[in-house]
């Protein structure tokens, strides 16, 4: 049983305009991070909600949309 266990993750990118973030976590911590974000309903007396848009074991996949790639 873990009580007060810390989970290491990195915020690689945050966009204030769209309120989106790119997070990096070891694959073994994915379920814990996802669960923690799901359970978090407020932060500093402000309501909040999180939505996972994409998950990938490869950071390169998350950097852009290959369907929008333009080669010159």
N, CA, C and O atoms as a printed pandas DataFrame, in Angstrom:
     atom_number atom_name residue_name chain_id  residue_number  x_coord  y_coord  z_coord
0              1         N          UNK        A               1    0.842   -1.180    0.000
1              2        CA          UNK        A               1    0.000    0.000    0.000
2              3         C          UNK        A               1    0.887    1.243    0.000
3              4         O          UNK        A               1    1.862    1.315    0.748
4              5         N          UNK        A               2    0.550    2.209   -0.831
5              6        CA          UNK        A               2    1.298    3.458   -0.889
6              7         C          UNK        A               2    0.456    4.581   -0.300
7              8         O          UNK        A               2   -0.712    4.750   -0.649
8              9         N          UNK        A               3    1.058    5.331    0.581
9             10        CA          UNK        A               3    0.387    6.487    1.171
10            11         C          UNK        A               3    1.259    7.704    0.917
11            12         O          UNK        A               3    2.429    7.723    1.299
12            13         N          UNK        A               4    0.700    8.713    0.278
13            14        CA          UNK        A               4    1.469    9.922    0.001
14            15         C          UNK        A               4    2.609    9.697   -0.973
15            16         O          UNK        A               4    3.618   10.401   -0.922
16            17         N          UNK        A               5    2.461    8.733   -1.851
17            18        CA          UNK        A               5    3.525    8.415   -2.797
18            19         C          UNK        A               5    3.647    9.513   -3.851
19            20         O          UNK        A               5    2.645   10.010   -4.365
20            21         N          UNK        A               6    4.865    9.876   -4.159
21            22        CA          UNK        A               6    5.119   10.879   -5.193
22            23         C          UNK        A               6    5.221   10.189   -6.548
23            24         O          UNK        A               6    5.638    9.034   -6.643
24            25         N          UNK        A               7    4.843   10.900   -7.571
25            26        CA          UNK        A               7    4.926   10.390   -8.932
26            27         C          UNK        A               7    5.690   11.418   -9.754
27            28         O          UNK        A               7    5.273   12.572   -9.858
28            29         N          UNK        A               8    6.793   11.005  -10.329
29            30        CA          UNK        A               8    7.601   11.916  -11.138
30            31         C          UNK        A               8    7.009   12.040  -12.538
31            32         O          UNK        A               8    6.751   11.044  -13.214
32            33         N          UNK        A               9    6.802   13.281  -12.954
33            34        CA          UNK        A               9    6.393   13.557  -14.326
34            35         C          UNK        A               9    6.919   14.937  -14.696
35            36         O          UNK        A               9    7.248   15.739  -13.822
36            37         N          UNK        A              10    6.994   15.205  -15.983
37            38        CA          UNK        A              10    7.505   16.478  -16.483
38            39         C          UNK        A              10    6.431   17.178  -17.299
39            40         O          UNK        A              10    5.695   16.539  -18.051
40            41         N          UNK        A              11    6.345   18.484  -17.146
41            42        CA          UNK        A              11    5.516   19.310  -18.022
42            43         C          UNK        A              11    6.461   19.816  -19.106
43            44         O          UNK        A              11    7.273   20.709  -18.866
44            45         N          UNK        A              12    6.350   19.240  -20.294
45            46        CA          UNK        A              12    7.256   19.592  -21.386
46            47         C          UNK        A              12    6.818   20.861  -22.104
47            48         O          UNK        A              12    7.644   21.603  -22.636
48            49         N          UNK        A              13    5.519   21.103  -22.115
49            50        CA          UNK        A              13    5.000   22.260  -22.847
50            51         C          UNK        A              13    3.657   22.642  -22.237
51            52         O          UNK        A              13    2.862   21.773  -21.879
52            53         N          UNK        A              14    3.409   23.936  -22.122
53            54        CA          UNK        A              14    2.113   24.418  -21.640
54            55         C          UNK        A              14    1.710   25.619  -22.478
55            56         O          UNK        A              14    2.502   26.541  -22.673
56            57         N          UNK        A              15    0.496   25.611  -22.966
57            58        CA          UNK        A              15   -0.032   26.704  -23.778
58            59         C          UNK        A              15   -1.143   27.396  -22.992
59            60         O          UNK        A              15   -2.221   26.834  -22.801
60            61         N          UNK        A              16   -0.876   28.602  -22.545
61            62        CA          UNK        A              16   -1.831   29.372  -21.741
62            63         C          UNK        A              16   -3.100   29.692  -22.529
63            64         O          UNK        A              16   -4.188   29.753  -21.958
64            65         N          UNK        A              17   -2.962   29.896  -23.832
65            66        CA          UNK        A              17   -4.110   30.272  -24.658
66            67         C          UNK        A              17   -5.117   29.133  -24.794
67            68         O          UNK        A              17   -6.323   29.349  -24.672
68            69         N          UNK        A              18   -4.626   27.927  -25.043
69            70        CA          UNK        A              18   -5.519   26.775  -25.232
70            71         C          UNK        A              18   -5.684   25.947  -23.966
71            72         O          UNK        A              18   -6.480   25.009  -23.924
72            73         N          UNK        A              19   -4.915   26.305  -22.922
73            74        CA          UNK        A              19   -4.933   25.570  -21.647
74            75         C          UNK        A              19   -4.626   24.088  -21.843
75            76         O          UNK        A              19   -5.251   23.223  -21.230
76            77         N          UNK        A              20   -3.650   23.813  -22.710
77            78        CA          UNK        A              20   -3.225   22.432  -22.941
78            79         C          UNK        A              20   -1.779   22.270  -22.502
79            80         O          UNK        A              20   -0.990   23.215  -22.526
80            81         N          UNK        A              21   -1.457   21.058  -22.103
81            82        CA          UNK        A              21   -0.098   20.764  -21.649
82            83         C          UNK        A              21    0.351   19.428  -22.217
83            84         O          UNK        A              21   -0.457   18.529  -22.448
84            85         N          UNK        A              22    1.643   19.317  -22.437
85            86        CA          UNK        A              22    2.262   18.071  -22.853
86            87         C          UNK        A              22    3.032   17.545  -21.651
87            88         O          UNK        A              22    3.995   18.165  -21.199
88            89         N          UNK        A              23    2.601   16.400  -21.138
89            90        CA          UNK        A              23    3.217   15.811  -19.956
90            91         C          UNK        A              23    4.001   14.569  -20.345
91            92         O          UNK        A              23    3.629   13.847  -21.270
92            93         N          UNK        A              24    5.093   14.331  -19.625
93            94        CA          UNK        A              24    5.884   13.114  -19.845
94            95         C          UNK        A              24    5.940   12.360  -18.524
95            96         O          UNK        A              24    6.285   12.921  -17.484
96            97         N          UNK        A              25    5.597   11.086  -18.586
97            98        CA          UNK        A              25    5.647   10.230  -17.403
98            99         C          UNK        A              25    6.124    8.850  -17.852
99           100         O          UNK        A              25    5.835    8.420  -18.969
100          101         N          UNK        A              26    6.848    8.167  -16.985
101          102        CA          UNK        A              26    7.277    6.803  -17.294
102          103         C          UNK        A              26    6.030    5.941  -17.465
103          104         O          UNK        A              26    5.029    6.155  -16.780
104          105         N          UNK        A              27    6.083    4.984  -18.362
105          106        CA          UNK        A              27    4.902    4.163  -18.653
106          107         C          UNK        A              27    4.324    3.503  -17.403
107          108         O          UNK        A              27    3.114    3.292  -17.318
108          109         N          UNK        A              28    5.171    3.181  -16.444
109          110        CA          UNK        A              28    4.670    2.539  -15.220
110          111         C          UNK        A              28    3.857    3.506  -14.357
111          112         O          UNK        A              28    3.128    3.063  -13.468
112          113         N          UNK        A              29    3.965    4.803  -14.597
113          114        CA          UNK        A              29    3.224    5.787  -13.817
114          115         C          UNK        A              29    2.015    6.362  -14.528
115          116         O          UNK        A              29    1.311    7.204  -13.970
116          117         N          UNK        A              30    1.765    5.919  -15.756
117          118        CA          UNK        A              30    0.677    6.495  -16.552
118          119         C          UNK        A              30   -0.680    6.358  -15.871
119          120         O          UNK        A              30   -1.426    7.333  -15.783
120          121         N          UNK        A              31   -1.003    5.176  -15.396
121          122        CA          UNK        A              31   -2.317    4.955  -14.782
122          123         C          UNK        A              31   -2.469    5.800  -13.518
123          124         O          UNK        A              31   -3.538    6.358  -13.269
124          125         N          UNK        A              32   -1.414    5.896  -12.725
125          126        CA          UNK        A              32   -1.480    6.705  -11.500
126          127         C          UNK        A              32   -1.673    8.184  -11.824
127          128         O          UNK        A              32   -2.478    8.861  -11.184
128          129         N          UNK        A              33   -0.938    8.684  -12.814
129          130        CA          UNK        A              33   -1.079   10.095  -13.191
130          131         C          UNK        A              33   -2.475   10.367  -13.731
131          132         O          UNK        A              33   -3.122   11.338  -13.339
132          133         N          UNK        A              34   -2.932    9.511  -14.624
133          134        CA          UNK        A              34   -4.254    9.672  -15.222
134          135         C          UNK        A              34   -5.322    9.645  -14.128
135          136         O          UNK        A              34   -6.234   10.472  -14.132
136          137         N          UNK        A              35   -5.215    8.711  -13.204
137          138        CA          UNK        A              35   -6.178    8.612  -12.100
138          139         C          UNK        A              35   -6.135    9.850  -11.218
139          140         O          UNK        A              35   -7.177   10.360  -10.806
140          141         N          UNK        A              36   -4.947   10.328  -10.930
141          142        CA          UNK        A              36   -4.803   11.520  -10.089
142          143         C          UNK        A              36   -5.444   12.738  -10.734
143          144         O          UNK        A              36   -6.128   13.513  -10.065
144          145         N          UNK        A              37   -5.227   12.905  -12.023
145          146        CA          UNK        A              37   -5.826   14.039  -12.730
146          147         C          UNK        A              37   -7.347   13.922  -12.771
147          148         O          UNK        A              37   -8.057   14.923  -12.680
148          149         N          UNK        A              38   -7.837   12.697  -12.907
149          150        CA          UNK        A              38   -9.280   12.470  -12.940
150          151         C          UNK        A              38   -9.927   12.836  -11.610
151          152         O          UNK        A              38  -11.026   13.389  -11.580
152          153         N          UNK        A              39   -9.246   12.527  -10.517
153          154        CA          UNK        A              39   -9.802   12.776   -9.184
154          155         C          UNK        A              39   -9.676   14.230   -8.736
155          156         O          UNK        A              39  -10.370   14.653   -7.811
156          157         N          UNK        A              40   -8.810   14.990   -9.375
157          158        CA          UNK        A              40   -8.593   16.383   -8.981
158          159         C          UNK        A              40   -9.730   17.255   -9.509
159          160         O          UNK        A              40   -9.868   17.429  -10.720
160          161         N          UNK        A              41  -10.533   17.797   -8.617
161          162        CA          UNK        A              41  -11.676   18.613   -9.030
162          163         C          UNK        A              41  -11.494   20.093   -8.789
163          164         O          UNK        A              41  -12.235   20.917   -9.327
164          165         N          UNK        A              42  -10.490   20.435   -7.964
165          166        CA          UNK        A              42  -10.209   21.850   -7.721
166          167         C          UNK        A              42   -8.745   22.012   -7.342
167          168         O          UNK        A              42   -8.109   21.097   -6.817
168          169         N          UNK        A              43   -8.230   23.205   -7.624
169          170        CA          UNK        A              43   -6.851   23.544   -7.291
170          171         C          UNK        A              43   -6.831   25.000   -6.852
171          172         O          UNK        A              43   -7.259   25.881   -7.597
172          173         N          UNK        A              44   -6.339   25.253   -5.656
173          174        CA          UNK        A              44   -6.300   26.600   -5.075
174          175         C          UNK        A              44   -7.673   27.276   -5.155
175          176         O          UNK        A              44   -7.800   28.425   -5.579
176          177         N          UNK        A              45   -8.687   26.529   -4.737
177          178        CA          UNK        A              45  -10.080   26.996   -4.703
178          179         C          UNK        A              45  -10.660   27.334   -6.077
179          180         O          UNK        A              45  -11.638   28.076   -6.169
180          181         N          UNK        A              46  -10.071   26.800   -7.132
181          182        CA          UNK        A              46  -10.593   26.978   -8.489
182          183         C          UNK        A              46  -11.004   25.610   -9.031
183          184         O          UNK        A              46  -10.240   24.649   -8.934
184          185         N          UNK        A              47  -12.201   25.518   -9.597
185          186        CA          UNK        A              47  -12.633   24.269  -10.218
186          187         C          UNK        A              47  -11.741   23.954  -11.412
187          188         O          UNK        A              47  -11.299   24.855  -12.125
188          189         N          UNK        A              48  -11.486   22.683  -11.616
189          190        CA          UNK        A              48  -10.670   22.291  -12.767
190          191         C          UNK        A              48  -11.094   20.906  -13.249
191          192         O          UNK        A              48  -11.699   20.127  -12.511
192          193         N          UNK        A              49  -10.766   20.629  -14.482
193          194        CA          UNK        A              49  -11.031   19.332  -15.092
194          195         C          UNK        A              49   -9.926   19.060  -16.099
195          196         O          UNK        A              49   -9.381   19.984  -16.701
196          197         N          UNK        A              50   -9.606   17.806  -16.275
197          198        CA          UNK        A              50   -8.551   17.412  -17.202
198          199         C          UNK        A              50   -9.116   16.436  -18.215
199          200         O          UNK        A              50   -9.961   15.599  -17.897
200          201         N          UNK        A              51   -8.632   16.562  -19.440
201          202        CA          UNK        A              51   -9.030   15.651  -20.507
202          203         C          UNK        A              51   -7.760   15.193  -21.214
203          204         O          UNK        A              51   -6.952   16.015  -21.644
204          205         N          UNK        A              52   -7.590   13.895  -21.332
205          206        CA          UNK        A              52   -6.428   13.347  -22.030
206          207         C          UNK        A              52   -6.764   13.321  -23.514
207          208         O          UNK        A              52   -7.725   12.677  -23.936
208          209         N          UNK        A              53   -5.960   14.027  -24.297
209          210        CA          UNK        A              53   -6.217   14.123  -25.730
210          211         C          UNK        A              53   -5.491   13.053  -26.522
211          212         O          UNK        A              53   -5.974   12.600  -27.559
212          213         N          UNK        A              54   -4.317   12.646  -26.024
213          214        CA          UNK        A              54   -3.518   11.686  -26.773
214          215         C          UNK        A              54   -2.492   11.065  -25.840
215          216         O          UNK        A              54   -1.986   11.724  -24.931
216          217         N          UNK        A              55   -2.186    9.789  -26.070
217          218        CA          UNK        A              55   -1.166    9.073  -25.308
218          219         C          UNK        A              55   -0.282    8.343  -26.303
219          220         O          UNK        A              55   -0.776    7.728  -27.249
220          221         N          UNK        A              56    1.026    8.411  -26.090
221          222        CA          UNK        A              56    1.951    7.717  -26.977
222          223         C          UNK        A              56    3.232    7.385  -26.232
223          224         O          UNK        A              56    3.673    8.155  -25.378
224          225         N          UNK        A              57    3.838    6.235  -26.552
225          226        CA          UNK        A              57    5.135    5.922  -25.955
226          227         C          UNK        A              57    6.275    6.692  -26.623
227          228         O          UNK        A              57    7.417    6.628  -26.166
228          229         N          UNK        A              58    5.974    7.415  -27.698
229          230        CA          UNK        A              58    6.999    8.134  -28.448
230          231         C          UNK        A              58    6.689    9.628  -28.456
231          232         O          UNK        A              58    5.632   10.033  -28.941
232          233         N          UNK        A              59    7.595   10.455  -27.926
233          234        CA          UNK        A              59    7.366   11.900  -27.872
234          235         C          UNK        A              59    7.215   12.512  -29.256
235          236         O          UNK        A              59    6.442   13.453  -29.434
236          237         N          UNK        A              60    7.941   11.993  -30.236
237          238        CA          UNK        A              60    7.890   12.553  -31.584
238          239         C          UNK        A              60    6.470   12.520  -32.148
239          240         O          UNK        A              60    6.075   13.423  -32.884
240          241         N          UNK        A              61    5.719   11.504  -31.812
241          242        CA          UNK        A              61    4.342   11.382  -32.290
242          243         C          UNK        A              61    3.484   12.534  -31.772
243          244         O          UNK        A              61    2.556   12.967  -32.454
244          245         N          UNK        A              62    3.784   13.028  -30.583
245          246        CA          UNK        A              62    2.970   14.068  -29.956
246          247         C          UNK        A              62    3.342   15.476  -30.396
247          248         O          UNK        A              62    2.644   16.429  -30.048
248          249         N          UNK        A              63    4.425   15.632  -31.154
249          250        CA          UNK        A              63    4.893   16.966  -31.519
250          251         C          UNK        A              63    4.078   17.614  -32.628
251          252         O          UNK        A              63    4.110   18.836  -32.777
252          253         N          UNK        A              64    3.363   16.837  -33.394
253          254        CA          UNK        A              64    2.592   17.434  -34.468
254          255         C          UNK        A              64    1.653   16.436  -35.098
255          256         O          UNK        A              64    1.656   15.251  -34.766
256          257         N          UNK        A              65    0.856   16.934  -36.005
257          258        CA          UNK        A              65   -0.107   16.115  -36.710
258          259         C          UNK        A              65    0.462   15.807  -38.085
259          260         O          UNK        A              65    0.642   16.713  -38.899
260          261         N          UNK        A              66    0.747   14.540  -38.354
261          262        CA          UNK        A              66    1.346   14.160  -39.635
262          263         C          UNK        A              66    0.408   14.438  -40.804
263          264         O          UNK        A              66    0.865   14.560  -41.941
264          265         N          UNK        A              67   -0.877   14.539  -40.551
265          266        CA          UNK        A              67   -1.833   14.840  -41.625
266          267         C          UNK        A              67   -1.707   16.290  -42.095
267          268         O          UNK        A              67   -2.119   16.627  -43.205
268          269         N          UNK        A              68   -1.135   17.143  -41.241
269          270        CA          UNK        A              68   -0.966   18.555  -41.593
270          271         C          UNK        A              68    0.455   18.872  -42.048
271          272         O          UNK        A              68    0.768   20.028  -42.331
272          273         N          UNK        A              69    1.304   17.875  -42.120
273          274        CA          UNK        A              69    2.700   18.069  -42.497
274          275         C          UNK        A              69    2.801   18.520  -43.950
275          276         O          UNK        A              69    2.208   17.912  -44.841
276          277         N          UNK        A              70    3.556   19.590  -44.178
277          278        CA          UNK        A              70    3.763   20.100  -45.525
278          279         C          UNK        A              70    5.242   19.997  -45.867
279          280         O          UNK        A              70    6.084   20.605  -45.206
280          281         N          UNK        A              71    5.548   19.236  -46.886
281          282        CA          UNK        A              71    6.925   19.080  -47.349
282          283         C          UNK        A              71    7.153   20.006  -48.532
283          284         O          UNK        A              71    6.338   20.065  -49.452
284          285         N          UNK        A              72    8.261   20.723  -48.502
285          286        CA          UNK        A              72    8.556   21.676  -49.586
286          287         C          UNK        A              72    9.734   21.191  -50.383
287          288         O          UNK        A              72   10.144   21.848  -51.340
